[in-house]
């Protein structure tokens, strides 16, 4: 789970699915990166 964000727009996007504070052309790429980071944290918990 992603715990903290320095960027308020990213936090709103991750927690509330509000993409109004991030560039529209970056939304898909940001979602993929956040999903990847979230998945890595869950898969490394077994080690």
Secondary structure as GFF3:
##gff-version 3
##sequence-region A 1 47
A	DSSP	alpha_helix	8	16	.	.	.	ID=ss1
A	DSSP	three_ten_helix	24	26	.	.	.	ID=ss2
A	DSSP	alpha_helix	27	43	.	.	.	ID=ss3
A	DSSP	three_ten_helix	44	46	.	.	.	ID=ss4
###
